[in-house]
Amino acid sequence: MAKALLSMVLEQLGGSFIPEEIKNHVGLAVGIEEEIHKLTSNFEAIQAVLEDAERKQVKEASVRNWLCKLKDVSYDVEDVLDEWNTAKLKSRLAKEERAAEDAHLLKKLRYSISLSSSQIILQHNIAQKIKELNGRLDFIAAEKDRYKFELGRTAHDQEPEQQQITTSFIDVTDVYGRDEDKNAVLNMLLEEKGDEESLFQIISIVGMGGIGKTTLARLAYNENVVNTHFEKKIWVCVSDPFDDIKIAKAILESLGDVPNVLELQALLQRIRKSIAGKKFLLVLDDVWNEDDSKWEPFKESLSCGSLGSKILMTTRKENVAAAMGSTTLFPLGKLAKEESWLLFSRIAFSGRTSRECQIFEDFGRKIADKCQGLPLALKTLGGLMRFKRTIEQWRSVLNSEIWELKEAEREVNGFRQPKVDTSDGKGRHLMLVLGEKVEFPTYTCNVEKLRSLLVEPSNYYACIVNDSLPKLFNQVTCLRALDLTAKYCTTIEFSVSEGGTCESSSIGELGSLIYLQDYLEIRGLGNVRDVNEAKKAKLQTKQCLLNLLLKFDMDEKKAAEGGITNGDALVLEALQPPPYLECLEIHNYRGPCTLPKWMFALTNLRYLAVCSCRNWERLPPFGKLPSLESLWIYDTRRVKKMGVEFLGLERDEEHPFSCSSFIPFPKLKRLEMHDMNELEEWEYGVVPFLGNRKERVIMPCLSYLVIDRCPRLKALPHHLHNSSIETLEIRWCPILAKVCSNISSIPNIRVNYMEVKRDRV
């Protein structure tokens, strides 16, 4: 890192940094030239020993600190060079503009004199900054001699970096607050699913670094009930990179086979032979691989195990779990406040008198709180504080820079915005891991020298919901790298005053944001009083927009006043999205059940959710959506019957039913219905052109059905009794539960989250 940075700075210094404007001022030019020569000389002397310095920093904290200071001044030098280059560009553009103007000579002359004066002032400031940087670099260059670095140390001489290898051993007395998590994982491991297509399941424990994923896997792995349940147990630390030969050998060694071959094919064949017909548990700890092709040969080799075999995996990223083919995700949360304190205090107060514990408890609780429920942080800080004997030492750690934003990574997970002291503005690199709909941290704008910003999602719906990002660009002028791809969502919230003016954002402002992509959430649409303003948003022009959430909530005062006639319907029609939209959610919509015309043109729409559309007395013709795979219906309380209109079949006197080739819901795989309190009947009556083909024509791909809190629903439509449904979940529907519990054609039926036990033929 430092080597690359120095090379870049030296390349800029080696160019024609001193322009003609400065050379015309001889004294100033000579001063800058001397400073630049000195700067270059210092950097070149340091560059000669960098290889050895970067090798030694791994083990020597003082060398790490020296390299940090070197990188800091290198960044500042590059910032000064960029400042000057920007000033030169502005000056050139200003000259071109003046040349294009048909102005009087006197006006030009006065402007030129004024500009020349400002240039001289800027040049003087640049020269002064370079002189100050040289002073700092002199000190760093002199410091390097203390460490006796070797000249020209090459990468071949470096010692290989040692990778931390995890094992399955654990001291359960070191673990706090994971009993419920352990029991949940155990239930997954011991669960028998005889009708599963795959012989083994892959369960992934997912969570941020230091949260205790490996600890939880160890707890489950070492339980007696696990020892008796599985014939073979295997623990492998995978880590990064994904070394297939190493992993295959580790699996064989756990099985008692010491391999003497090096080819992957031969190793996988021996694994296959060792586990054939046996129920096994394989733990893959610390997995980073997102390339499913690397894992595929292992899956094939492991598929010969007995039914009920399990793979338990730990990883930081859901993308990894998906690539590895996980069947179950177990997101691991942070420790609760009291559990965090118990873990920290057990380590920090070990061997202390009761009097000492009383003295330091207040400081200890505050330090434990700052660890934000992360077990690894609690253990590390607990170990550090174990040897602190004075109040001043404890206070120093509590107020230490250890909590400040000076590292390349700071995780923000959507629970709350951390309070970070960034008053010195020295942070250079920042990674934010954002949870679902978290506000962009405002403290970021204080880090004036920030050079790179990476925003990563912790899950699919992670996004930024305030307007701090545009402010960031005005204040953070040194930013060079910004990664927001598919991670920045725009949330527009309206607050319309009595006079009809917009106190916050106007929906029309979206019209100019032609590069909006991936996810957009608009709230407060119930406050919109001007449909033309909604049309100005021009959502249909956002060609890269794939996910759209429209919330028609409104202020209480506006709700009492009422809105324009069919206001929500007109606004929804005006907010036509691009034709490539894949996911759509509509909340609190007060319009009629007639869908906007544009919805049927969304040929890529796979996911649709409608929530709290309480004016609907019947459901819209969702069956006409050709690509819909998931449909979620929440809180449509006035719907009493679901009939042919839900399928999209039209009925009139001359043509009772139309379009004999039409297939309702041709691709629907998942249907969920929640809180439909008045729903009593779900049946389509006689549909002549369907005849006995209902089971094959209506929802032919449906595999998962959830009916939740529909207490009056009496039965399922007949076509679902002999359909492709694999799982039926009924929750808090007493009438339906009695009728549907024994539908033999549905393999999995759960009532109130409990599996229904049935006699198998």
C-alpha positions in Angstrom: 0.0 0.0 0.0 2.7 2.5 1.0 4.9 1.5 -1.8 2.2 2.0 -4.4 1.3 5.4 -2.9 4.9 6.6 -2.9 5.3 5.6 -6.5 2.3 7.6 -7.5 3.4 10.7 -5.6 6.9 10.5 -7.1 5.4 10.2 -10.6 3.5 13.4 -10.1 6.5 15.2 -8.6 8.6 14.1 -11.5 6.4 15.8 -14.0 6.4 19.5 -14.9 4.8 20.6 -11.7 6.0 24.2 -11.8 4.1 25.9 -14.6 5.0 28.9 -16.6 2.9 31.3 -14.4 5.2 30.6 -11.4 8.4 30.6 -13.4 7.6 34.2 -14.4 8.0 35.0 -10.7 11.6 34.0 -10.3 11.8 34.2 -6.5 8.7 32.2 -6.0 9.7 29.6 -8.6 13.1 29.1 -7.1 11.5 28.5 -3.6 9.0 25.9 -4.9 11.6 24.2 -7.0 14.0 23.8 -4.0 11.1 22.4 -1.9 10.0 20.0 -4.6 13.6 18.7 -5.1 13.9 18.2 -1.3 10.5 16.4 -1.2 11.5 14.1 -4.1 14.8 13.3 -2.5 13.2 12.3 0.8 10.6 10.1 -0.9 13.2 8.3 -3.0 15.3 7.6 0.1 12.3 6.2 1.9 11.2 4.2 -1.1 14.5 2.3 -1.1 13.7 0.7 2.3 9.9 0.2 2.0 10.1 -3.5 1.1 11.8 -4.3 4.4 9.6 -1.8 6.4 6.3 -3.4 5.1 7.7 -6.9 6.1 8.6 -5.8 9.6 5.4 -4.0 10.3 3.6 -7.3 10.7 5.5 -8.0 14.0 6.6 -4.5 15.1 4.1 -1.9 16.2 6.6 0.9 16.0 7.3 0.2 12.3 3.5 0.1 11.7 3.2 3.5 13.3 6.1 4.9 11.2 4.4 3.6 8.0 1.1 5.2 9.1 2.8 8.6 9.4 4.5 8.1 6.0 1.2 7.3 4.3 -0.4 10.3 6.0 2.1 12.8 4.7 2.0 11.1 1.3 -1.7 11.5 1.1 -1.3 15.2 2.0 1.3 15.7 -0.7 -1.0 14.2 -3.2 -3.8 16.4 -2.0 -1.7 19.5 -2.5 -0.7 18.4 -6.0 -4.3 17.8 -6.9 -5.2 21.2 -5.4 -2.7 22.9 -7.7 -3.7 20.9 -10.8 -7.4 21.8 -10.2 -6.4 25.5 -9.9 -4.5 25.3 -13.2 -7.5 23.7 -14.9 -9.9 26.4 -13.5 -7.4 29.1 -14.7 -7.3 27.6 -18.2 -11.1 27.3 -18.5 -11.4 30.9 -17.3 -9.0 32.1 -20.0 -10.9 30.2 -22.7 -14.2 31.9 -21.6 -12.5 35.3 -21.6 -11.2 34.7 -25.1 -14.7 33.8 -26.3 -16.2 37.0 -25.0 -16.4 40.1 -27.1 -15.4 42.5 -24.3 -13.4 45.8 -24.2 -9.7 45.6 -23.9 -9.7 47.6 -20.6 -12.2 45.2 -19.1 -10.0 42.3 -20.1 -6.9 44.0 -18.7 -8.5 44.6 -15.3 -9.8 41.1 -15.1 -6.4 39.7 -16.0 -4.6 41.8 -13.3 -7.2 40.6 -10.7 -6.8 37.0 -11.8 -3.0 37.3 -11.8 -3.1 38.5 -8.2 -5.3 35.6 -7.0 -3.0 33.2 -8.8 0.1 34.6 -7.0 -1.7 34.2 -3.7 -2.6 30.6 -4.5 0.9 29.9 -5.6 2.3 31.3 -2.4 -0.1 29.1 -0.4 0.9 26.0 -2.3 4.6 26.8 -1.7 3.9 27.2 2.0 2.1 23.9 2.2 4.9 22.1 0.4 7.4 23.6 2.9 5.4 22.4 5.9 5.1 18.9 4.4 8.8 18.8 3.8 9.3 19.5 7.5 7.1 16.5 8.4 8.9 14.3 5.9 12.3 15.3 7.2 11.4 13.9 10.6 10.0 10.7 9.0 13.1 10.2 6.9 15.3 10.7 9.9 13.2 8.2 11.9 13.8 5.4 9.4 17.5 5.1 10.4 16.4 4.0 13.8 14.9 0.8 12.4 17.9 -0.3 10.4 15.9 -1.2 7.4 17.6 -3.3 4.7 17.9 -1.7 1.2 16.0 -3.3 -1.6 14.5 -6.2 0.4 12.4 -8.2 -2.1 9.2 -10.0 -1.8 11.0 -13.3 -2.2 12.7 -12.8 1.1 9.5 -12.2 3.0 8.1 -14.7 5.5 4.8 -16.2 4.5 1.8 -14.7 6.3 0.4 -17.0 8.8 -3.3 -17.7 8.5 -5.4 -18.2 11.6 -6.8 -21.8 11.7 -9.9 -22.5 13.8 -10.6 -25.7 15.5 -13.7 -27.3 17.0 -12.5 -27.1 20.6 -14.3 -24.8 23.0 -14.5 -23.9 26.7 -18.3 -23.4 27.3 -17.6 -21.3 30.4 -16.3 -18.6 28.1 -19.6 -18.3 26.3 -22.5 -16.0 27.3 -25.9 -15.3 25.8 -26.0 -18.0 23.1 -28.3 -20.7 24.6 -31.3 -19.8 22.4 -29.1 -19.6 19.3 -27.5 -22.9 20.1 -30.8 -24.6 20.5 -32.1 -23.2 17.2 -29.1 -24.4 15.3 -29.4 -27.8 17.1 -33.0 -28.1 16.0 -31.9 -27.5 12.4 -29.1 -30.1 12.6 -31.3 -32.8 14.1 -34.4 -32.1 12.0 -35.3 -35.0 9.7 -36.8 -34.2 6.4 -37.3 -37.5 4.5 -39.1 -35.9 1.5 -36.3 -33.5 0.6 -34.9 -33.8 -2.9 -31.3 -33.3 -1.6 -29.7 -35.8 0.7 -28.1 -33.1 2.8 -29.0 -29.6 3.9 -26.6 -26.7 4.1 -27.2 -24.4 7.1 -25.4 -21.1 7.1 -24.7 -19.0 10.2 -24.3 -15.5 8.8 -23.0 -12.4 10.7 -20.4 -9.7 10.9 -16.8 -10.4 11.9 -16.4 -11.0 15.7 -20.0 -11.7 16.4 -19.5 -15.3 17.4 -20.3 -17.4 14.4 -17.4 -19.9 15.0 -18.3 -20.1 18.7 -21.9 -21.0 17.9 -20.8 -23.6 15.4 -18.5 -25.1 18.1 -21.2 -25.2 20.7 -23.5 -27.1 18.4 -20.7 -29.4 17.1 -19.7 -30.5 20.6 -23.2 -31.3 21.9 -23.6 -35.0 23.0 -26.9 -35.3 21.0 -25.0 -34.3 17.9 -22.3 -37.0 18.6 -25.0 -39.7 18.7 -27.1 -38.4 15.8 -24.3 -38.3 13.2 -22.0 -41.2 12.3 -19.3 -38.9 11.1 -18.3 -35.4 12.2 -15.9 -33.2 10.2 -14.5 -29.8 11.1 -12.7 -27.7 8.4 -11.4 -24.2 8.5 -11.9 -22.9 5.0 -10.9 -19.2 5.1 -9.6 -17.3 2.1 -8.6 -18.2 -0.6 -10.8 -21.3 -1.2 -8.1 -24.0 -1.5 -9.9 -27.1 -2.9 -6.9 -29.4 -2.4 -6.3 -28.3 1.2 -10.0 -28.5 2.0 -10.3 -32.0 0.6 -7.3 -33.2 2.5 -8.7 -31.7 5.8 -12.0 -33.5 5.3 -10.2 -36.8 4.8 -8.0 -36.3 7.8 -11.0 -35.7 10.0 -12.4 -39.0 8.7 -9.2 -40.8 9.8 -7.8 -41.1 6.3 -4.3 -39.6 5.8 -4.1 -38.8 2.1 -0.9 -39.3 0.1 -2.3 -38.0 -3.2 -2.4 -34.5 -4.6 -5.0 -34.6 -7.3 -8.4 -33.2 -6.5 -10.2 -36.0 -8.4 -8.5 -38.7 -6.3 -9.2 -36.9 -3.1 -12.9 -36.4 -3.8 -13.2 -40.1 -4.7 -11.7 -41.1 -1.4 -14.1 -38.7 0.4 -17.0 -40.2 -1.5 -15.9 -43.7 -0.4 -15.4 -42.7 3.2 -18.9 -41.3 3.8 -20.9 -43.5 1.4 -24.2 -44.4 3.2 -23.2 -42.6 6.4 -25.0 -39.7 8.1 -22.4 -37.0 8.5 -22.1 -33.5 9.8 -19.5 -31.3 8.0 -18.7 -27.9 9.5 -17.1 -25.4 7.1 -15.8 -22.5 9.1 -15.0 -19.0 7.9 -16.1 -19.3 4.2 -15.5 -16.4 1.8 -15.9 -18.2 -1.6 -18.6 -16.6 -3.9 -17.8 -18.8 -6.9 -20.2 -21.7 -6.9 -18.1 -23.6 -9.5 -15.4 -24.2 -6.9 -17.9 -25.8 -4.5 -19.8 -27.9 -7.0 -17.3 -30.9 -7.1 -17.5 -31.1 -3.3 -21.3 -31.2 -3.4 -21.2 -34.1 -5.9 -18.7 -36.0 -3.8 -20.7 -35.5 -0.6 -24.1 -36.4 -2.1 -23.5 -40.1 -1.4 -23.9 -39.7 2.3 -27.0 -40.9 4.1 -30.3 -39.0 4.2 -30.3 -36.4 7.0 -26.6 -35.4 6.6 -26.0 -31.8 7.3 -23.4 -29.1 6.4 -23.0 -26.2 8.8 -21.2 -23.2 7.4 -20.1 -19.8 8.9 -19.7 -16.8 6.8 -19.9 -13.0 6.9 -21.9 -12.6 3.7 -25.2 -13.8 2.4 -23.8 -13.8 -1.1 -21.4 -16.6 0.0 -24.2 -18.6 1.5 -26.2 -18.3 -1.7 -23.1 -19.4 -3.8 -22.6 -22.4 -1.6 -26.2 -23.5 -2.1 -27.5 -22.9 1.4 -30.9 -24.2 2.2 -31.3 -22.4 5.5 -29.9 -19.0 6.7 -29.4 -18.3 10.4 -28.5 -14.6 10.9 -26.6 -14.2 14.1 -27.4 -11.1 16.2 -25.3 -9.2 18.7 -25.3 -10.0 22.4 -27.7 -8.2 24.7 -26.4 -5.4 27.0 -26.3 -7.5 30.1 -24.8 -10.5 28.4 -22.1 -8.3 27.0 -21.3 -7.0 30.4 -21.1 -10.5 31.9 -18.6 -11.6 29.2 -16.5 -8.5 29.5 -16.4 -8.4 33.3 -15.6 -12.1 33.6 -12.3 -11.5 31.7 -11.5 -7.9 32.8 -12.2 -8.5 36.5 -10.6 -11.9 36.8 -8.4 -12.1 39.9 -9.5 -8.7 41.3 -10.8 -8.0 44.7 -14.5 -7.0 45.2 -13.3 -3.5 46.1 -11.5 -3.2 42.7 -14.5 -4.5 40.9 -16.7 -1.8 42.5 -14.2 1.0 41.6 -13.9 0.0 37.9 -17.5 -1.2 37.3 -18.8 2.1 35.9 -15.9 2.5 33.5 -16.2 -1.2 32.6 -19.9 -1.0 31.7 -19.3 2.0 29.5 -16.4 0.3 27.7 -18.6 -2.9 27.3 -21.4 -0.7 25.8 -19.0 0.7 23.2 -18.2 -2.9 22.0 -21.8 -2.9 20.6 -22.5 -6.6 21.5 -19.6 -8.0 19.6 -18.2 -11.0 21.5 -14.7 -10.7 19.9 -14.4 -7.0 20.8 -15.6 -7.7 24.4 -13.0 -10.4 24.8 -10.2 -8.3 23.4 -11.0 -5.3 25.5 -11.6 -7.5 28.5 -8.2 -8.9 28.1 -6.7 -5.5 27.7 -8.4 -4.1 30.8 -7.4 -7.1 32.9 -4.0 -5.5 33.4 -5.1 -1.9 34.0 -4.8 -1.1 37.7 -5.6 2.6 38.0 -8.7 4.7 37.4 -6.6 6.9 35.0 -5.8 3.9 32.9 -9.4 2.9 32.6 -10.5 6.5 31.8 -7.8 6.7 29.2 -9.1 3.6 27.4 -12.7 4.8 27.6 -11.7 8.1 26.0 -9.1 6.6 23.7 -8.7 7.1 20.0 -9.5 3.4 19.7 -13.1 4.5 19.3 -12.5 7.1 16.7 -13.0 6.8 12.9 -9.4 6.3 11.8 -9.5 2.8 10.3 -10.5 1.6 6.9 -13.6 -0.2 8.1 -16.5 0.9 10.3 -19.7 -1.1 10.3 -23.1 0.5 10.6 -25.8 -2.1 10.8 -29.0 -0.1 10.9 -29.7 -0.5 14.6 -28.5 3.0 15.5 -26.0 5.6 14.2 -22.8 5.2 16.2 -21.4 8.3 17.8 -17.9 8.7 16.4 -15.5 11.5 17.1 -14.2 12.7 13.7 -13.4 16.3 14.7 -9.8 15.9 13.5 -11.0 14.9 10.0 -8.0 12.5 9.6 -9.9 9.5 8.3 -8.7 8.4 4.8 -10.7 5.3 4.0 -14.1 4.3 5.1 -16.3 1.2 4.6 -19.9 1.3 5.7 -21.9 -1.9 6.0 -25.4 -0.7 6.0 -28.5 -2.5 7.3 -32.0 -2.2 6.0 -32.9 1.5 5.5 -30.3 3.0 7.7 -29.6 6.7 7.6 -26.2 7.7 6.0 -24.0 8.7 9.0 -23.7 12.5 9.1 -20.3 12.3 10.8 -18.8 11.2 7.5 -19.0 14.8 6.3 -16.5 15.8 9.0 -13.8 13.6 7.6 -12.5 16.2 5.2 -9.5 14.2 4.0 -11.6 11.1 3.2 -10.1 9.5 0.0 -12.2 6.3 -0.5 -15.7 5.4 0.5 -17.1 1.9 0.1 -20.8 1.3 0.9 -21.6 -2.4 1.3 -25.1 -3.9 2.0 -25.6 -6.3 4.8 -28.6 -7.8 3.0 -30.6 -7.4 -0.2 -32.7 -4.5 1.1 -29.9 -2.4 2.6 -30.1 1.2 1.5 -29.4 4.8 2.4 -32.5 6.8 3.3 -31.5 10.4 3.9 -29.8 13.2 1.8 -26.5 13.3 3.5 -24.7 11.8 0.5 -25.1 14.9 -1.7 -23.8 17.1 1.2 -20.8 14.8 1.5 -19.6 15.7 -2.0 -19.5 19.4 -1.2 -17.4 18.9 1.9 -15.1 15.9 1.2 -13.0 17.4 -1.6 -10.2 14.7 -1.5 -12.5 11.8 -2.4 -11.0 9.7 -5.1 -12.8 6.4 -4.9 -16.6 5.9 -4.4 -18.4 2.6 -4.6 -22.2 2.8 -4.3 -23.1 0.4 -7.1 -26.5 -1.2 -6.3 -26.2 0.0 -2.7 -27.6 3.6 -2.7 -31.4 3.8 -2.7 -33.2 7.1 -2.8 -36.0 7.7 -0.4 -38.1 10.8 -1.0 -40.4 11.9 1.9 -43.1 14.6 1.4 -44.4 17.0 4.0 -46.9 19.4 2.4 -47.8 22.5 4.3 -51.3 24.1 4.4 -50.5 26.4 1.6 -49.6 23.4 -0.6 -45.9 24.0 -0.7 -43.4 21.3 -0.1 -41.4 21.7 3.1 -39.0 18.8 2.3 -38.6 17.1 -1.1 -40.7 17.6 -4.2 -41.4 14.4 -6.2 -40.7 16.3 -9.4 -37.1 16.6 -8.4 -36.7 12.9 -9.3 -37.1 13.8 -13.0 -33.5 15.0 -13.3 -32.1 11.9 -11.6 -31.8 9.9 -14.8 -29.2 7.5 -13.4 -31.2 6.2 -10.4 -30.7 2.5 -10.3 -31.6 -0.7 -8.4 -33.9 0.5 -5.5 -36.1 3.5 -5.0 -38.5 4.1 -2.1 -40.9 7.0 -2.1 -42.8 7.8 1.1 -45.5 10.3 1.8 -47.3 9.9 -1.5 -50.6 10.5 0.2 -49.6 14.1 0.7 -49.2 14.8 -3.0 -51.9 17.2 -4.2 -50.6 17.9 -7.8 -50.7 15.0 -10.1 -48.5 16.9 -12.6 -45.8 17.0 -10.1 -45.9 13.2 -9.9 -45.6 13.0 -13.7 -42.5 15.2 -13.6 -40.7 12.4 -11.7 -40.4 10.5 -15.0 -39.9 7.1 -13.4 -40.3 5.4 -16.7 -37.0 7.0 -17.8 -35.0 5.3 -15.0 -34.0 2.3 -17.1 -31.8 0.7 -14.4 -34.5 0.9 -11.7 -35.4 -2.7 -10.7 -37.1 -2.3 -7.3 -39.8 0.2 -6.4 -41.6 0.8 -3.1 -44.5 3.3 -3.1 -45.9 4.3 0.2 -49.1 6.4 0.1 -49.0 7.4 3.8 -49.9 11.0 4.7 -49.8 13.4 7.6 -52.6 13.1 10.1 -53.8 16.6 9.4 -54.0 15.9 5.6 -55.8 12.6 6.3 -58.5 14.6 8.3 -58.8 17.1 5.5 -59.2 14.5 2.8 -57.5 14.6 -0.6 -58.3 15.1 -4.2 -60.9 12.8 -5.8 -59.2 9.5 -6.8 -55.9 11.2 -5.7 -54.0 8.0 -5.0 -55.1 6.4 -8.2 -54.1 9.4 -10.3 -50.7 9.6 -8.6 -50.1 5.8 -9.0 -51.0 6.1 -12.7 -48.6 9.0 -13.1 -45.7 7.1 -11.4 -45.2 4.7 -14.3 -42.0 2.8 -13.7 -39.6 1.5 -16.4 -40.7 -1.7 -18.2 -37.8 -3.7 -16.8 -39.0 -3.4 -13.2 -38.7 -6.6 -11.2 -40.1 -5.9 -7.8 -42.9 -3.6 -6.8 -44.5 -2.8 -3.4 -47.5 -0.6 -2.8 -48.5 0.4 0.8 -51.4 2.3 2.2 -53.1 2.8 -1.2 -56.6 4.3 -0.9 -57.5 4.1 -4.6 -59.9 1.5 -6.2 -58.9 -2.1 -7.0 -58.4 -1.2 -10.7 -54.7 -1.5 -11.5 -52.9 1.2 -13.5 -52.6 0.4 -17.2 -48.8 0.3 -17.0 -48.7 -2.6 -14.6 -49.7 -5.1 -17.2 -46.8 -3.9 -19.4 -44.3 -5.0 -16.7 -43.2 -8.2 -18.4 -40.3 -8.7 -16.0 -42.2 -8.1 -12.7 -41.5 -11.1 -10.5 -42.3 -9.9 -7.0 -45.4 -7.9 -6.0 -46.6 -6.9 -2.5 -49.7 -4.9 -1.6 -50.2 -3.8 2.0 -53.0 -1.9 3.7 -55.1 -1.2 0.6 -58.2 -1.0 2.8 -60.6 0.4 0.3 -60.5 -2.7 -1.8 -63.6 -4.8 -1.6 -62.2 -7.3 -4.2 -58.7 -8.1 -5.4 -57.4 -6.7 -8.6 -56.7 -9.1 -11.6 -53.2 -10.0 -10.5 -53.5 -13.2 -12.5 -52.8 -11.2 -15.7 -49.2 -10.4 -14.6 -47.3 -12.8 -16.9 -44.0 -13.1 -15.0 -45.1 -12.8 -11.4 -43.4 -15.4 -9.2 -44.2 -14.1 -5.7 -47.4 -12.3 -4.5 -47.8 -11.0 -1.0 -51.2 -9.6 0.1 -51.4 -7.8 3.5 -54.2 -6.2 5.4 -56.9 -5.9 2.7 -59.6 -6.1 5.4 -62.8 -5.4 3.3 -62.3 -8.3 0.8 -64.9 -11.0 1.5 -64.6 -13.1 -1.6 -61.8 -14.1 -4.0 -63.3 -15.1 -7.4 -62.5 -15.1 -11.1 -61.7 -11.3 -10.9 -58.5 -12.3 -8.9 -57.4 -14.5 -11.8 -58.0 -11.8 -14.4 -60.9 -13.6 -16.0 -63.5 -11.0 -17.2 -67.2 -11.7 -17.1 -70.0 -9.9 -18.9 -73.5 -10.9 -20.3 -72.6 -11.5 -23.9 -69.3 -13.3 -23.2 -69.4 -14.8 -19.7 -65.7 -15.6 -19.9 -63.1 -14.6 -22.4 -59.8 -15.8 -23.7 -59.8 -19.6 -23.6 -56.0 -19.7 -24.0 -55.4 -17.6 -21.0 -53.5 -19.1 -18.0 -54.0 -17.2 -14.7 -50.7 -16.8 -12.7 -48.6 -18.8 -15.2 -45.4 -18.5 -13.2 -46.5 -17.9 -9.6 -44.5 -19.9 -7.2 -45.2 -18.3 -3.8 -48.5 -16.8 -2.6 -48.9 -15.2 0.9 -52.2 -13.8 2.3 -52.1 -12.0 5.7 -54.7 -10.2 7.8 -57.7 -10.6 5.5 -60.1 -10.5 8.4 -63.4 -10.5 6.3 -62.4 -13.1 3.7 -64.9 -16.0 3.8 -64.8 -17.6 0.3 -62.1 -18.4 -2.2 -63.7 -20.1 -5.2 -64.1 -19.3 -8.9 -67.4 -21.1 -9.6 -67.9 -22.6 -13.0 -65.4 -21.5 -15.7 -66.7 -23.3 -18.9 -63.6 -23.1 -21.0 -61.4 -24.5 -18.2 -63.6 -27.5 -17.6 -61.6 -30.1 -15.5 -58.3 -28.4 -16.4 -58.3 -26.0 -13.4 -55.5 -27.9 -11.5 -53.2 -27.7 -14.6 -54.2 -24.2 -15.8 -54.6 -22.0 -12.6 -51.3 -21.3 -10.8 -49.6 -24.3 -12.4 -46.2 -23.5 -10.8 -47.4 -22.7 -7.2 -45.3 -24.5 -4.6 -45.6 -22.4 -1.4 -48.8 -21.0 0.0 -49.2 -19.1 3.3 -52.6 -18.1 4.7 -52.2 -16.0 7.9 -54.9 -14.5 10.1 -57.9 -15.1 7.8 -60.2 -16.4 10.6 -63.3 -16.6 8.5 -61.9 -18.4 5.4 -63.8 -21.7 5.1 -61.8 -23.6 2.4 -59.2 -23.6 -0.3 -60.3 -23.6 -3.9 -60.6 -27.1 -5.4 -57.8 -26.6 -7.9 -55.3 -26.3 -5.0 -56.1 -29.7 -3.6 -54.4 -31.4 -6.6 -51.9 -28.8 -7.5 -48.1 -28.5 -7.4 -48.0 -27.1 -3.9 -45.2 -28.5 -1.8 -45.7 -26.5 1.4 -48.9 -25.1 3.0 -48.7 -22.8 6.0 -51.9 -22.0 7.9 -51.6 -19.5 10.8 -54.4 -18.5 13.1 -57.2 -19.6 10.7 -59.2 -22.0 12.9 -61.8 -23.0 10.3 -59.3 -23.5 7.5 -56.9 -25.5 9.7 -59.6 -28.1 10.5 -60.5 -28.5 6.8 -57.1 -28.6 5.2 -54.9 -30.5 7.7 -55.3 -33.8 5.8 -54.9 -32.8 2.2 -52.9 -35.8 1.0 -51.5 -34.1 -2.1 -49.6 -31.5 -0.2 -46.4 -33.0 1.3 -45.7 -30.4 4.0 -48.5 -28.7 6.0 -47.8 -26.5 9.0 -50.5 -25.1 11.3 -49.4 -22.2 13.6 -45.7 -23.1 12.8 -46.1 -26.7 13.8 -45.7 -29.5 11.4 -48.8 -31.6 10.9 -48.1 -35.3 11.5 -50.0 -37.5 9.2 -50.0 -41.3 8.6 -48.0 -42.0 5.5 -49.2 -44.7 3.1 
